[in-house]
């Protein structure tokens, strides 16, 4: 029996509440000029120390190539090194300075006898943080791009193993050689490194079989899951501890089925310790992400559900006089928006939260978010901002359809949008904001919330945009008494508009701003803390 240190024993036994993923590239190894310092090599750990993050999930390179000192796979740019292209002066490679940084940083570590994964694991354990490895199950890269640093000899030499009907030429999992290559990397990581858990990522480049062959070959992926679960269980027993094994998957049954992932069977056979429903896309937060089916499937098992909470919001506008050109506007995730997303997830049965990434470097706002959302009590009566907008195209082709935009047919009654909320509503002040594309002052707009018609005299409009991209923002207070924890239905209709105006109105976003009135009377403690004199105390 392996005897663990008290600190490490605590790491392995506690319940996970907040997992943070670092993809190793964009927010780590691409960021620092070479030669990378050891303190920068372990920055993914240090930037989350002192927050609510209890588990660091670290990506293994760029898919086909690894950043750690693998013996069974290929390291970053290894195929170029073998070919003698060690200077990377070819413009098709080093017009991307992050690739140059990655190569020089990793080379500098190896020349010092260091392994980036060992450094991170040791640092995480010294700070009481779990370390999970994460490996993508596929990666789009044309085998013909031989001068690209994130390609691999395995793909270049075996183009016949790649899918022909999928974007980016990912590998075809029909071939045992493809599965064996990923299996070997997992076995090495779990055997040679003291990882506390392991995640396999099916969301990035979610193509494993040719089109229309996915579900007929789903058993191939399931057999792979069984083999990996057996492997990790055996190695964990040899090391005297349980090593959690999980998978990042798509958020809906349909999107997983479309990819050939029989997630329900995985859960029913108890092959996984956790699942992470997520959309890769451009990092769009969705308070409505439908993961409840996973909670239901996992009930009665030891599998936990960690839905991913992304860090971006998007709204849509249209340009041009005909309003046909689509324009996407990006907004960062604020503490208010993260509180809303976290509250929604916690209320619907999440066992923990999974943050795929933040922009680098961390600032005070990012640390505030990570220090709040892991505990529902910390965010219960705090301001929140719920937002529903358009989903990106990646979500669409993954079978994760959007409620918005929706076109309002004049005089045809309301179109309904649902939003998942979790509040102490009796204490809250709630304001609805709706973005109406193409709306004018003469429009008569009706709004219904959970079957109750809201007072139109309280509607407030502001007009925005220019040229062909003109929209209205309607703000309207909602009595908290008609809202509920769970699904809230908002119905919006255009009852009338000028008879000679054929252009229609579209709803592009729906927002709920939740605030809490603060008591005016302060306690004695509050007054003393503000420096007020109370009796003989200050």
C-alpha positions, 0 to 999 in steps of 0.5 A: 500500500502506498502511503500518501502524505497528509496533504496529498491524502486530503487532495484525493479524498475531498469532493470537487466543487470547481475544476479549472481547465488550462489548455496548455497552449493559448494561456500558458506555453504560448504566453512566455518568451523563452527560455521559460522560467520555472515560476512561469512553467508552474503559473497555471497552478499559482494563478488559481491558488487561494481561489475556490478552484480545487482541481486543475485540469491541464491539457496535453499539448495540441492534440497529436503532439505533447508538451510533456516528455512522452516516450510513447507519443510525439512531442511538439514539433518532433517531426520537424526536428527529425527532418532537420528543420530545427531552426524553424525559419520557414515562413509557413511555420514561424510567422506564428510566434506562439509556435516559436515560443512553444518550441523554445520554451519546451526545449529549454525545459528539457535541456535543464532536465525538467518535465513541464507536467512533473513541475505542474503536478508537484506544484499543485500537490504542494498547494493542496490542489488536484491535478487532472490530465486532459487528452483530446480524442481527436484533432483536425490537421491535414496530413499534407501540412508537413511543415506545421509544428502541431502536426505529427509523424503518425498523421503525416505517414498515415493519411489513410487513417483520416476521415474524408468527409469531415473538416480538418481530416481528423482520425477515423476511429474505425482503425485500431491503430488510431485508438491504440495511439491515444490509449498508449498516451493515457497509459503513460500519463497515468503510470509514469506521472502522479496525476490525480485524475484523467479526462478524455476530451471528445468535444474538440473536433468531435468527429470520429467516424464518417458521416452517417456511420456514427451511431452504427459504430458507437460500440467502438468508442464504448469499447475504448471507454471500457478498456481505459476504465479497466486500465486506470482502475488497475493502475490506481490499485497498484498505486494504492489510490483511486484515480477518477476517470471522466469524459468531456462530452457534448451537452445534449443526447442528440449531439453526442449521438451525432458523434457516435458517443453512447454516453447513456451506456457509459453511465449505466455501466458505471464506466466514468467517475465524472462527465463534463458537458461542454461546447468548444465553440467560441467560449459562449456561456449559456445559463440554459445548457441542458445537462439535467439528463446527465444528472438523471442518468448518473443518479444512483451511481458514483459518476458526478456531473461538472457542467462547463461554464464558459466565459463569453457572451455574444449578441447578434446584429445585422448590417446593411440596409436589408439587414441580412449581414450577420454581425456578432458582438462579444462581451466578457463574462462579468462576476454578475454573469458568472454568478447567474450561470453558477446559480442556474447550474447549482440549482439544477443538480451540478455536482461541481462546476468546470471552467474551461479557461479565462483570458490570460493573465488573470486579474482581480475580476477573474480571481473574484469569480473563482473565489465565489462561484464554487459555493452557492451560499456565497452567491445566493443574494448577490447581483446577477445577470442572466443572458440568453443570446444567439449561439455560435455556429459550432453549437448549431452543427453539434445539435445544440440549437438556439432559442434566439433569434426569433422573429415576431409575427405582428398580431400573431401572439407571443413567442416564448423564450425560457430562461433558467434562474435560481434566486431568493426572489422575494428579496430580489429586484428583477429587470427584464431587458430585451434586444429588439432588432428592427423595432420602432416607436410606433410598435405596440409590444406586449410581454408576458412572464410566467403567464402574467401580462406585464404593465406596458406603461413601465416599458422603457426603450432606448434606440441603438445602432446606425445604418442598417443595424438599428435595434431597440433595448426594452427594459421592464421591471418584473415583479419577483412574486411571479418568478420561480426557481427553475424555468421561467417563460417570457412571451414577447409579441408585437401587437401592431405596427404601421400597416405599410412596414413589412419588415419584421421585428426579431428578438436577439437577446433576453436578459434578466438583471437581479439585484438585492436591496440592502438594508439601511439599518446597520448592525453595531459591528457594521458601524464599527467596521466603517469607523463610526463611534459606537459607545466607547468603541471605534 
